[in-house]
Amino acid sequence: MHVAMIGAGYVGLVSGACFADFGHEVCCVDKDPAKIEALNRGEIPIFEPGLAELVAKNVREGRLTFTTDLGQAVRSAESVFIAVGTPSRRGDGHADLSYVYQAARDIAAAIDGYTVIVTKSTVPVGTGDEVERIIREARPDADFAVVSNPEFLREGAAIDDFKRPDRIVIGTDDERAKMVMNEIYRPLYLNQSPVLAMSRRTAELTKYAANAFLATKITFINEIADLCEHVGANVQDVARGIGLDNRIGSKFLHAGPGYGGSCFPKDTLALIKTAQDHEAPIRLVETVAAVNSQRKRAMGRKVIAACGGSVRGKTIAVLGLTFKPNTDDMRDAPSLDVITALQDAGARVKAYDPEGMKAARSMLTDVTYTTDAYDCARGADALVLVTEWDTFRALDLRRLKAALASPVVVDLRNVYRPDEMRRHGFTYVSIGRP
Ligand SMILES: NC(=O)c1ccc[n+]([C@@H]2O[C@H](COP(=O)([O-])OP(=O)(O)OC[C@H]3O[C@@H](n4cnc5c(N)ncnc54)[C@H](O)[C@@H]3O)[C@@H](O)[C@H]2O)c1
């Protein structure tokens, strides 16, 4: 099977490399020449565990190539995946579909023979209809089908998620396209990954419903954590107490600084907009999005309170910048809101992140970047743990205390035990725990 993957970002590059590893011939296309040049030099433009090795292996074995020439890649492909970005549109929060539609126009110009066009990007209900219309209008002669195949991988565990998915969703009514999709994913049928066939619109909505549900679960436990703080209860025990109920499940019940990242914030917003447009508003998700966006800045206030009510002129050390561990992705990371809130209140901020500092430099101003956790802590009036990288999970507490000018730790991920931190002489604040 010849596959063209349009967009070589977090989703396109992982999907392309995994399809190649299944044995398909994959050409990854990106309009960013710097990205393609880097890939052709053997460099991986993003940080994703295991990706460098997987790409190198499949390039070496001749199944994975990279180009900026979309036409060439599409002409020889039986299936073309669209994996371009769908960020929030500035101003109104709808999904910005301009990259998807541009890709559709570019694909239309190059289709040669029966081609299955697959939207892997997260797109609002009805986008597949519009992609089909764009291509049909440009190429009335073309033989093609448009399928929705939303992606559920998580950054940081993307390869494993792609190769061992909880499910594969395929949205199409076109029997020929179904056969092509089955062929592409055949290696996963052997792993018995459930394949769910449904209509294209249903598949598109399924992706948003999944992300909105997960965002709701996180927000729910975050609000329970806030209540715990007021009534002297422990949110981790509550989470365990409800999570062992199979109807609830224990995942996504970790209280923290609010969800961020490249998907949940923009996808909840886009779902809200779609629902409003169709006069079926989803008030629950509207509330989740509002609660979450306020929460991130509120975390800055939590740090200020831990510092005695003012951080003016103080130095705050921030550990972890990316929206979660094991990625370099800084999009909508809670650290951005926390740091800005601290700077607005007059603090100087030092930061350390194993992979996120390069991206952070272009998104934050006046932050001093450091070389490790202890360097970050040195001379600071408080330390804030924002992202729970493994390297922050077992810090040498004596060394940390000695490095800090004042032993205040605000742990927004509940990594440490309150009793242990207090025994070591820290003023320790975490989320939803006495
Ligand atoms: N990142 C995730 O964890 C994740 C998970 C599931 C789904 N998704 C969805 O997948 C889509 C892609 O997300 P991402 O994080 O990989 O984005 P990304 O920004 O990392 O990558 C998108 C890439 O597409 C390229 N591009 C844009 N227009 C193009 C065009 N016309 N031709 C060729 N290349 C083009 C860009 O240069 C960029 O490299 C989004 O819709 C997102 O919501 C993302």
The ligand as an SDF file (V2000), in Angstrom:
LIG
                    3D

 44 48  0  0  0  0  0  0  0  0999 V2000
   -0.8190   16.2010   18.9080 N   0  0  0  0  0  0  0  0  0  0  0  0
   -1.6260   15.2620   19.3510 C   0  0  0  0  0  0  0  0  0  0  0  0
   -1.3940   14.6480   20.3990 O   0  0  0  0  0  0  0  0  0  0  0  0
   -2.8690   14.8780   18.5780 C   0  0  0  0  0  0  0  0  0  0  0  0
   -3.5630   13.7140   18.9170 C   0  0  0  0  0  0  0  0  0  0  0  0
   -4.6910   13.3820   18.1810 C   0  0  0  0  0  0  0  0  0  0  0  0
   -5.1170   14.2070   17.1580 C   0  0  0  0  0  0  0  0  0  0  0  0
   -4.4450   15.3440   16.8610 N   0  0  0  0  0  0  0  0  0  0  0  0
   -4.9010   16.1760   15.7500 C   0  0  0  0  0  0  0  0  0  0  0  0
   -4.0530   15.9400   14.6270 O   0  0  0  0  0  0  0  0  0  0  0  0
   -3.8910   17.1390   13.8590 C   0  0  0  0  0  0  0  0  0  0  0  0
   -2.4150   17.4640   13.7370 C   0  0  0  0  0  0  0  0  0  0  0  0
   -1.9000   17.7690   15.0100 O   0  0  0  0  0  0  0  0  0  0  0  0
   -0.3380   17.8710   15.2880 P   0  0  0  0  0  0  0  0  0  0  0  0
   -0.1770   18.0250   16.7520 O   0  0  0  0  0  0  0  0  0  0  0  0
    0.3610   16.7680   14.5880 O   0  0  0  0  0  0  0  0  0  0  0  0
   -0.0190   19.2600   14.5490 O   0  0  0  0  0  0  0  0  0  0  0  0
    1.4200   19.8590   14.1650 P   0  0  0  0  0  0  0  0  0  0  0  0
    1.2500   21.3160   14.1720 O   0  0  0  0  0  0  0  0  0  0  0  0
    2.4830   19.2120   14.9950 O   0  0  0  0  0  0  0  0  0  0  0  0
    1.6630   19.3610   12.6690 O   0  0  0  0  0  0  0  0  0  0  0  0
    0.9580   19.8170   11.5540 C   0  0  0  0  0  0  0  0  0  0  0  0
    1.9190   19.8700   10.3800 C   0  0  0  0  0  0  0  0  0  0  0  0
    1.1880   20.0750    9.1770 O   0  0  0  0  0  0  0  0  0  0  0  0
    1.9560   20.8770    8.3180 C   0  0  0  0  0  0  0  0  0  0  0  0
    1.0590   21.4430    7.2980 N   0  0  0  0  0  0  0  0  0  0  0  0
    0.0560   22.3390    7.4440 C   0  0  0  0  0  0  0  0  0  0  0  0
   -0.5580   22.5710    6.2650 N   0  0  0  0  0  0  0  0  0  0  0  0
    0.0450   21.7660    5.3550 C   0  0  0  0  0  0  0  0  0  0  0  0
   -0.1490   21.5430    3.9600 C   0  0  0  0  0  0  0  0  0  0  0  0
   -1.1210   22.1640    3.2690 N   0  0  0  0  0  0  0  0  0  0  0  0
    0.6410   20.6670    3.3450 N   0  0  0  0  0  0  0  0  0  0  0  0
    1.6240   20.0280    4.0220 C   0  0  0  0  0  0  0  0  0  0  0  0
    1.8510   20.1900    5.3350 N   0  0  0  0  0  0  0  0  0  0  0  0
    1.0710   21.0460    5.9980 C   0  0  0  0  0  0  0  0  0  0  0  0
    2.5940   21.8890    9.2440 C   0  0  0  0  0  0  0  0  0  0  0  0
    3.7300   22.4780    8.6700 O   0  0  0  0  0  0  0  0  0  0  0  0
    2.9330   21.0090   10.4580 C   0  0  0  0  0  0  0  0  0  0  0  0
    4.2460   20.4690   10.3530 O   0  0  0  0  0  0  0  0  0  0  0  0
   -4.7310   18.1970   14.5780 C   0  0  0  0  0  0  0  0  0  0  0  0
   -5.9960   18.2460   14.0030 O   0  0  0  0  0  0  0  0  0  0  0  0
   -4.8210   17.6650   15.9900 C   0  0  0  0  0  0  0  0  0  0  0  0
   -5.9770   18.1240   16.6540 O   0  0  0  0  0  0  0  0  0  0  0  0
   -3.3140   15.6820   17.5390 C   0  0  0  0  0  0  0  0  0  0  0  0
  1  2  1  0
  2  3  2  0
  2  4  1  0
  4  5  1  0
  4 44  2  0
  5  6  2  0
  6  7  1  0
  7  8  2  0
  8  9  1  0
  8 44  1  0
  9 10  1  0
  9 42  1  0
 10 11  1  0
 11 12  1  0
 11 40  1  0
 12 13  1  0
 13 14  1  0
 14 15  2  0
 14 16  1  0
 14 17  1  0
 17 18  1  0
 18 19  2  0
 18 20  1  0
 18 21  1  0
 21 22  1  0
 22 23  1  0
 23 24  1  0
 23 38  1  0
 24 25  1  0
 25 26  1  0
 25 36  1  0
 26 27  1  0
 26 35  1  0
 27 28  2  0
 28 29  1  0
 29 30  1  0
 29 35  2  0
 30 31  1  0
 30 32  2  0
 32 33  1  0
 33 34  2  0
 34 35  1  0
 36 37  1  0
 36 38  1  0
 38 39  1  0
 40 41  1  0
 40 42  1  0
 42 43  1  0
M  CHG  2   8   1  16  -1
M  END
$$$$
